[in-house]
């Protein structure tokens, strides 16, 4: 783990440790650099990560403040969601309209004669090809889907139609990149990757997108409350 990543993780743990007396501010950059034995530049990089996920805010001339709202909620961020949109871009590989398979028909609640859009795109983060995404959406809801939309933010596209996104259902599985995937990603066959299966859900419970992703640079950090009921279930108590 890079030093800046370790420092970001360590600061997160310190923020969440202070539940009785919530931590209001972090020490200044110079003090943090001395404590961790690194340059102020490295500290600044770690702090920028915490700013990007909404954990802290830096007020010039005042200090580094911890967000009370973030501390009171479970935290989940990954190597994509911590990046700004100007740090990412997409390249569409293909787009076509087709009759849904049985899984798509079930998930989208489609009839026998309804269609879905299906597309494949590459995602680049900081100019590095990192992800293959294959997604499907119900064609009736998104009749104007096109290359311009696919090579931008799909969530913004969906919300621009007046739809309200509620939550996501995501599954992760470690895999090895196959020959075809390696050719698209510019990596070696057999390289470790994360297989991410995602469903985007609208308010009311309707699924608007199903995605299947292969990511060769995936990392995820999350903080959740300890689940006592789950422990009792797993131990049979």
Steps between C-alpha positions, in 0.01 A plus 500: 500500500631842405577735788227746402247214496613379843471851644150547355391165647660580836336842520165341415539252785587782742195700391267205556662405833373821661135407551457625860678828430483554124820627343430848370833587337816330380847632590658738245699364206839571659413306817360207301817489288711477816278232656511278190859581403411608146501818293218750512433414135420139598273625779327730254434205265345297786286796605384554141363145499300570818371825351392321181280254692351768724666406830683827559505856371805724499449866577804705404639686798263323740556125508395151394145425612330160528154471345244408768260363237758261359597374845139410582454286189661182369783582262565317177726625223696331226762578241233637263267696728787690661599641161357816347333473162777709342746224600307239300392447145332221301529342159202315359576162344151415378131582541201305373133436568389141562229286646578431866627171629308334785702677772450844344132431443455404864706786647345776287148347507483499119253335265588260220512778239686761704861589422810590694801708410827320556838668479864446584736782597850542638560727797828690533606645836788750500564401136538132596263237357360331806156357432277320249131561558217316327160645589137468402206741542132470399473663158150642557625716789814621323407528133765764427800313644801561277880507490521849651301386805696178537829689495381725785318454833205259476376607843474862388320384185247302703437785747462750214192301397340579837567155642621474859771244574445326832781252559731236352538128541858386432682167515878453487704196400874461443577365151782474245489696174437287192661544157230725351484718810878532510504625141252777586665598827857484368615261772618140524261207485449357848552831681293519821187713470175575676176383341228746604132431436285808555132588494385863517160542664256790477272629771207260506727201445523485120838398357629738233840343420686172533878507464773243481847646563858373489737735686877441520576785741215468749526593867223552753483639854197491726406567861178346637354455848568163662202267448438309825197317358706370208769369736240312707357349181841388372602347834162333553435675832 
